[in-house]
Amino acid sequence: MASTGVAGRTWLAAGNNSAATLVVAIMTTIGIIGAGNIGSQVARKAIENGYDVVISNSRGAETLAELVAELGPKATAGTSAQAAEAAEVAVVTVPLNAYADVPVEQLAGKIVIDTNNYYFERDGHIAALDNGETTVTGMLQKHLPTSRVAKGFNHITAADITADSFPTGDPARRALATASDFADASAFVTKLYDEFGFDTVNIGPLEESWRVERDRPAYGIRQTTAELEANLAKAPRTV
Ligand SMILES: NC(=O)c1ccc[n+]([C@@H]2O[C@H](COP(=O)([O-])OP(=O)(O)OC[C@H]3O[C@@H](n4cnc5c(N)ncnc54)[C@H](OP(=O)(O)O)[C@@H]3O)[C@@H](O)[C@H]2O)c1
């Protein structure tokens, strides 16, 4: 008997002659494109939660040797294309001005989590974002038309990903937002947030994801589910 979670772990339960049941976990490999503040922190929490990780940057695997040594045997480094190819689920966490370099073919059919934010000081001005005609993650979805993109980890400071997690049900637990045009993609982010120690507020489709972009009330602050819902509701479309 096999049951498959939402793009998550597949649990195979096979009966044998003595009627005992063997349960084998096939872990999900997370491919991480970008190995900076957020990419390295997501890698740490993913490995803590049993995932395999293939991580990449722009300069080559050899420049990630120290990080991979710290992460241990469940981590390897590669090119962006190799991380995308190995990924069952991918995380894109490069500066927004590099999003067009994200491999398209290797991510086809896969869930892709986008951590990106728009900093015109770093990324240059993008008129469609300045005018409120699109969203940061909507741009990545357009670049990856055959992937199922979800927003994730964009409004938490990198250090807090490992420092501010709480068990399910703890009243102090912090909430993070997601958004996607694909239900299984937002469901996967919800599952990952929960495993990492955070509650989820699902904003809905990507066209609403501006609610958690930079300079909106929910951006960067610590909040519970109720507080995050209230901050998302009062966000202005352009800032
Ligand atoms: N820092 C935070 O607390 C935080 C919080 C939430 C969201 N974010 C957002 O998440 C994204 C990543 O932020 P970060 O702080 O982690 O950035 P970062 O520390 O500057 O790291 C960026 C990573 O992307 C890699 N990269 C750059 N261009 C690439 C390309 N063309 N192909 C493959 N890899 C490339 C860099 O590799 P090289 O070093 O080899 O160039 C580096 O490993 C940004 O959009 C940021 O706004 C950041």
PDBQT file of the ligand as one rigid body, heavy atoms in Angstrom, charges set to zero:
ROOT
HETATM    1  N1  LIG A 301      18.122  38.153   3.874  1.00  0.00    +0.000 N 
HETATM    2  C1  LIG A 301      16.906  38.016   4.386  1.00  0.00    +0.000 C 
HETATM    3  O1  LIG A 301      16.722  38.039   5.624  1.00  0.00    +0.000 OA
HETATM    4  C2  LIG A 301      15.719  37.801   3.475  1.00  0.00    +0.000 A 
HETATM    5  C3  LIG A 301      14.480  37.504   4.054  1.00  0.00    +0.000 A 
HETATM    6  C4  LIG A 301      13.408  37.187   3.228  1.00  0.00    +0.000 A 
HETATM    7  C5  LIG A 301      13.542  37.223   1.852  1.00  0.00    +0.000 A 
HETATM    8  N2  LIG A 301      14.742  37.570   1.292  1.00  0.00    +0.000 N 
HETATM    9  C6  LIG A 301      14.829  37.619  -0.174  1.00  0.00    +0.000 C 
HETATM   10  O2  LIG A 301      15.276  36.352  -0.630  1.00  0.00    +0.000 OA
HETATM   11  C7  LIG A 301      16.168  36.518  -1.743  1.00  0.00    +0.000 C 
HETATM   12  C8  LIG A 301      17.547  36.011  -1.356  1.00  0.00    +0.000 C 
HETATM   13  O3  LIG A 301      18.016  36.804  -0.267  1.00  0.00    +0.000 OA
HETATM   14  P1  LIG A 301      19.377  36.489   0.488  1.00  0.00    +0.000 P 
HETATM   15  O4  LIG A 301      19.476  37.497   1.577  1.00  0.00    +0.000 OA
HETATM   16  O5  LIG A 301      19.474  35.041   0.814  1.00  0.00    +0.000 OA
HETATM   17  O6  LIG A 301      20.431  36.869  -0.654  1.00  0.00    +0.000 OA
HETATM   18  P2  LIG A 301      22.009  36.659  -0.631  1.00  0.00    +0.000 P 
HETATM   19  O7  LIG A 301      22.493  36.396   0.751  1.00  0.00    +0.000 OA
HETATM   20  O8  LIG A 301      22.590  37.802  -1.386  1.00  0.00    +0.000 OA
HETATM   21  O9  LIG A 301      22.212  35.318  -1.467  1.00  0.00    +0.000 OA
HETATM   22  C9  LIG A 301      21.864  35.250  -2.818  1.00  0.00    +0.000 C 
HETATM   23  C10 LIG A 301      22.305  33.918  -3.363  1.00  0.00    +0.000 C 
HETATM   24  O10 LIG A 301      21.871  33.853  -4.706  1.00  0.00    +0.000 OA
HETATM   25  C11 LIG A 301      22.964  33.385  -5.505  1.00  0.00    +0.000 C 
HETATM   26  N3  LIG A 301      22.829  33.875  -6.859  1.00  0.00    +0.000 N 
HETATM   27  C12 LIG A 301      22.906  35.151  -7.314  1.00  0.00    +0.000 A 
HETATM   28  N4  LIG A 301      22.713  35.176  -8.638  1.00  0.00    +0.000 NA
HETATM   29  C13 LIG A 301      22.528  33.891  -9.037  1.00  0.00    +0.000 A 
HETATM   30  C14 LIG A 301      22.287  33.279 -10.275  1.00  0.00    +0.000 A 
HETATM   31  N5  LIG A 301      22.193  34.009 -11.402  1.00  0.00    +0.000 N 
HETATM   32  N6  LIG A 301      22.165  31.927 -10.302  1.00  0.00    +0.000 NA
HETATM   33  C15 LIG A 301      22.267  31.197  -9.168  1.00  0.00    +0.000 A 
HETATM   34  N7  LIG A 301      22.484  31.721  -7.958  1.00  0.00    +0.000 NA
HETATM   35  C16 LIG A 301      22.606  33.060  -7.891  1.00  0.00    +0.000 A 
HETATM   36  C17 LIG A 301      24.188  33.962  -4.825  1.00  0.00    +0.000 C 
HETATM   37  O11 LIG A 301      25.311  33.226  -5.249  1.00  0.00    +0.000 OA
HETATM   38  P3  LIG A 301      26.761  33.920  -5.381  1.00  0.00    +0.000 P 
HETATM   39  O12 LIG A 301      27.095  34.412  -4.013  1.00  0.00    +0.000 OA
HETATM   40  O13 LIG A 301      27.619  32.829  -5.872  1.00  0.00    +0.000 OA
HETATM   41  O14 LIG A 301      26.576  35.042  -6.382  1.00  0.00    +0.000 OA
HETATM   42  C18 LIG A 301      23.827  33.734  -3.359  1.00  0.00    +0.000 C 
HETATM   43  O15 LIG A 301      24.135  32.416  -2.981  1.00  0.00    +0.000 OA
HETATM   44  C19 LIG A 301      16.151  38.019  -2.066  1.00  0.00    +0.000 C 
HETATM   45  O16 LIG A 301      15.173  38.291  -3.032  1.00  0.00    +0.000 OA
HETATM   46  C20 LIG A 301      15.777  38.645  -0.741  1.00  0.00    +0.000 C 
HETATM   47  O17 LIG A 301      15.192  39.917  -0.900  1.00  0.00    +0.000 OA
HETATM   48  C21 LIG A 301      15.837  37.837   2.071  1.00  0.00    +0.000 A 
ENDROOT
TORSDOF 0
